[in-house]
Amino acid sequence: MLWVLIAGIGKEIFDLFSGGITDIWDIVVTVAGGYFMWLIMQI
C-alpha cells in the first residue's frame, strides 16, 4: 500500500510544478488520506 502513497505524492508534486503553488492543500489531503488508508491496512 505504501507505493500508492508514494505515487499519490509524486503526482501531486508534478501537479504542483505544472499547476502552481495553490496545489499544496491537495498534497496535504493526499498524504493524510494515504496515511489513513495505510493505517487501516495494518489492522
C-alpha positions in Angstrom: 0.0 0.0 0.0 3.0 2.3 0.5 3.6 2.6 -3.2 0.1 4.1 -3.6 1.0 6.8 -1.2 4.3 7.4 -2.9 2.6 7.5 -6.3 0.0 10.0 -5.0 2.7 12.3 -3.6 4.6 12.1 -6.8 1.5 13.0 -8.8 0.8 16.0 -6.5 4.3 17.2 -6.7 4.1 17.0 -10.5 0.8 18.9 -10.4 2.4 21.5 -8.1 5.1 22.3 -10.7 2.7 22.3 -13.6 -0.3 24.0 -11.8 1.2 26.3 -9.2 1.6 26.8 -5.5 -2.2 26.6 -4.8 -2.0 22.8 -5.0 -0.2 22.4 -1.7 -3.5 21.7 0.1 -4.0 18.8 -2.4 -0.7 17.4 -1.3 -1.7 17.6 2.4 -5.0 15.8 1.6 -3.3 13.1 -0.4 -0.7 12.4 2.3 -3.3 12.4 5.1 -5.6 10.2 3.1 -2.8 7.8 2.0 -1.6 7.5 5.6 -5.1 6.8 6.9 -5.6 4.1 4.3 -2.2 2.6 5.2 -3.2 2.5 8.9 -6.4 0.7 8.0 -4.5 -1.9 6.1 -2.2 -2.6 9.1 -5.1 -3.6 11.2 
